[in-house]
Amino acid sequence: MPDDSANFETIVFLNGASAEPAPSAGAVKAFLAAHPQIEPDLCVIAVRKPSDADFLRSLLPQTPTRHFVATDFPQLETLLEIVAAKYRPTLAIFPPGLFGAEMAARSAARWRGTAVIGAASFERGEKISAQKSVYSQNLQAVFELTQAPFCLALAKEWLARREPPKVVPPLAAPESAASSAEEAFFSAPSENPPRLLAFELRERKKTSDLAEAKRLLIAGLGLEDKEGVALLSETAAALGCPWGVSRPVAMNAWADLDKLVGVSGAMTSPDWCLTVGVSGAAALLAGVESSRRLASVNTDPEAPIVARSDLAIVGEAKETLKELLLLLRQKNRPKS
Ligand SMILES: Cc1cc2nc3c(=O)[nH]c(=O)nc-3n(C[C@H](O)[C@H](O)[C@H](O)COP(=O)(O)OP(=O)(O)OC[C@H]3O[C@@H](n4cnc5c(N)ncnc54)[C@H](O)[C@@H]3O)c2cc1C
């Protein structure tokens, strides 16, 4: 693979081999739209096979050059070897999520640069700085960056700020902008890099049903036990909608971890969301604040969630759910 690291100042990396490339591509586009001073000159896209480029093109940010790195056995080690050997940008932008965070941190280590995981913004003024949330989203911190390359893995909030992607079916004439980019295809070796002894691909259970949900119930610690969470899942079933949980509920194993909502889990933007026994800590709120309507059940009228709710029921969680379930069953009962 030719080394043309000198040519590219700002590079965007995307994982086109993931099950859902559109949200992260949309998040990167939203970030670039909000930072017009950043003009990436190259987009590097990992793909499973070269023909995937036909589908991906309409999702990609506009850059003068695109490199598609195809490997039928996508694993980070190989991609990192290629990226570290091939490129040496000043600024590298990675999408929100695990792929982005891992690539940013490990590329920065290889390039002896700086990584910022969860970057909300980037400024190149008198000083070069990046802003991100700290202390479980309770504070925003601005970090001065001195050691380039600067590797930014974007904050999850950019997923919620993304434009709905336009998917152009392969047969349709690609947009003029898409075809103006100079493109190159490389294939990555499918054997493991020397120091990687073993590798197993585990499909992560999608939490997308939460991220894409139009109506949502959230279980919090105020439900007190597994039975309380089971009552909420029954109510969700009667409403015909998915349900998620706060971190303590997942940590207590009252529900699967892939039900987690918030900065460490799914970011949602439903039409309406009902939280039950949830306090409204910033880390969870970040995952539901894009709801069009937010409702809550909590015994504490001072709980932060109450102030953020369009409708707040100050009451006992299980009792309220039992009442709601009764009403739903009456409503769903077939008319005789
Ligand atoms: C780096 C980091 C990342 C994090 N990421 C996440 C994340 O992604 N998602 C997440 O959820 N958390 C996350 N957290 C944890 C987060 O800060 C909070 O601790 C958590 O969201 C609180 O969950 P909760 O509201 O269920 O519990 P609590 O804060 O304990 O609130 C329980 C609420 O239930 C009410 N209540 C109690 N009993 C009843 C009852 N019988 N009936 C009705 N109401 C009742 C109480 O008044 C209280 O308001 C993270 C923390 C850190 C440090």
The ligand as an SDF file (V2000), in Angstrom:
LIG
                    3D

 53 58  0  0  0  0  0  0  0  0999 V2000
  -19.3720    7.6100   33.6140 C   0  0  0  0  0  0  0  0  0  0  0  0
  -20.8030    7.3160   33.9960 C   0  0  0  0  0  0  0  0  0  0  0  0
  -21.6830    6.8850   33.0160 C   0  0  0  0  0  0  0  0  0  0  0  0
  -23.0060    6.6120   33.3530 C   0  0  0  0  0  0  0  0  0  0  0  0
  -23.8400    6.2000   32.3620 N   0  0  0  0  0  0  0  0  0  0  0  0
  -25.1410    5.9700   32.6680 C   0  0  0  0  0  0  0  0  0  0  0  0
  -26.0740    5.5920   31.6440 C   0  0  0  0  0  0  0  0  0  0  0  0
  -25.7490    5.4560   30.4770 O   0  0  0  0  0  0  0  0  0  0  0  0
  -27.3720    5.3700   32.0200 N   0  0  0  0  0  0  0  0  0  0  0  0
  -27.8030    5.5180   33.3200 C   0  0  0  0  0  0  0  0  0  0  0  0
  -28.9930    5.3060   33.6110 O   0  0  0  0  0  0  0  0  0  0  0  0
  -26.9440    5.8780   34.3050 N   0  0  0  0  0  0  0  0  0  0  0  0
  -25.6290    6.1040   33.9980 C   0  0  0  0  0  0  0  0  0  0  0  0
  -24.7730    6.4740   35.0020 N   0  0  0  0  0  0  0  0  0  0  0  0
  -25.2840    6.5130   36.4060 C   0  0  0  0  0  0  0  0  0  0  0  0
  -26.0920    7.7730   36.6720 C   0  0  0  0  0  0  0  0  0  0  0  0
  -25.2050    8.8000   37.0510 O   0  0  0  0  0  0  0  0  0  0  0  0
  -27.1090    7.5590   37.7770 C   0  0  0  0  0  0  0  0  0  0  0  0
  -26.4760    7.0230   38.9120 O   0  0  0  0  0  0  0  0  0  0  0  0
  -28.2670    6.6350   37.3600 C   0  0  0  0  0  0  0  0  0  0  0  0
  -28.8090    7.0490   36.1230 O   0  0  0  0  0  0  0  0  0  0  0  0
  -29.3690    6.6470   38.4100 C   0  0  0  0  0  0  0  0  0  0  0  0
  -30.3170    5.6890   38.0930 O   0  0  0  0  0  0  0  0  0  0  0  0
  -31.7990    5.7640   38.7360 P   0  0  0  0  0  0  0  0  0  0  0  0
  -32.4350    7.0290   38.3770 O   0  0  0  0  0  0  0  0  0  0  0  0
  -32.4860    4.5410   38.3560 O   0  0  0  0  0  0  0  0  0  0  0  0
  -31.5130    5.6410   40.3230 O   0  0  0  0  0  0  0  0  0  0  0  0
  -31.5640    6.7470   41.4430 P   0  0  0  0  0  0  0  0  0  0  0  0
  -30.7370    7.9090   41.0900 O   0  0  0  0  0  0  0  0  0  0  0  0
  -31.2760    6.0600   42.7070 O   0  0  0  0  0  0  0  0  0  0  0  0
  -33.0940    7.2610   41.4690 O   0  0  0  0  0  0  0  0  0  0  0  0
  -34.1470    6.4660   41.8970 C   0  0  0  0  0  0  0  0  0  0  0  0
  -35.3870    7.3860   41.9070 C   0  0  0  0  0  0  0  0  0  0  0  0
  -36.5200    6.5990   42.2400 O   0  0  0  0  0  0  0  0  0  0  0  0
  -37.3360    7.3090   43.1420 C   0  0  0  0  0  0  0  0  0  0  0  0
  -38.0260    6.2880   43.9390 N   0  0  0  0  0  0  0  0  0  0  0  0
  -37.5230    5.5410   44.9390 C   0  0  0  0  0  0  0  0  0  0  0  0
  -38.4720    4.6570   45.3740 N   0  0  0  0  0  0  0  0  0  0  0  0
  -39.5730    4.8690   44.6060 C   0  0  0  0  0  0  0  0  0  0  0  0
  -40.8600    4.2910   44.5540 C   0  0  0  0  0  0  0  0  0  0  0  0
  -41.1890    3.2900   45.3470 N   0  0  0  0  0  0  0  0  0  0  0  0
  -41.7210    4.7440   43.6200 N   0  0  0  0  0  0  0  0  0  0  0  0
  -41.3980    5.7580   42.7740 C   0  0  0  0  0  0  0  0  0  0  0  0
  -40.1780    6.3620   42.7820 N   0  0  0  0  0  0  0  0  0  0  0  0
  -39.2870    5.9100   43.6920 C   0  0  0  0  0  0  0  0  0  0  0  0
  -36.3810    8.1540   43.9710 C   0  0  0  0  0  0  0  0  0  0  0  0
  -37.0410    9.3310   44.4480 O   0  0  0  0  0  0  0  0  0  0  0  0
  -35.3000    8.5090   42.9300 C   0  0  0  0  0  0  0  0  0  0  0  0
  -35.5830    9.7350   42.2900 O   0  0  0  0  0  0  0  0  0  0  0  0
  -23.4600    6.7580   34.6910 C   0  0  0  0  0  0  0  0  0  0  0  0
  -22.5800    7.2090   35.6800 C   0  0  0  0  0  0  0  0  0  0  0  0
  -21.2640    7.4710   35.3270 C   0  0  0  0  0  0  0  0  0  0  0  0
  -20.3210    7.9550   36.3990 C   0  0  0  0  0  0  0  0  0  0  0  0
  1  2  1  0
  2  3  1  0
  2 52  2  0
  3  4  2  0
  4  5  1  0
  4 50  1  0
  5  6  2  0
  6  7  1  0
  6 13  1  0
  7  8  2  0
  7  9  1  0
  9 10  1  0
 10 11  2  0
 10 12  1  0
 12 13  2  0
 13 14  1  0
 14 15  1  0
 14 50  1  0
 15 16  1  0
 16 17  1  0
 16 18  1  0
 18 19  1  0
 18 20  1  0
 20 21  1  0
 20 22  1  0
 22 23  1  0
 23 24  1  0
 24 25  2  0
 24 26  1  0
 24 27  1  0
 27 28  1  0
 28 29  2  0
 28 30  1  0
 28 31  1  0
 31 32  1  0
 32 33  1  0
 33 34  1  0
 33 48  1  0
 34 35  1  0
 35 36  1  0
 35 46  1  0
 36 37  1  0
 36 45  1  0
 37 38  2  0
 38 39  1  0
 39 40  1  0
 39 45  2  0
 40 41  1  0
 40 42  2  0
 42 43  1  0
 43 44  2  0
 44 45  1  0
 46 47  1  0
 46 48  1  0
 48 49  1  0
 50 51  2  0
 51 52  1  0
 52 53  1  0
M  END
$$$$
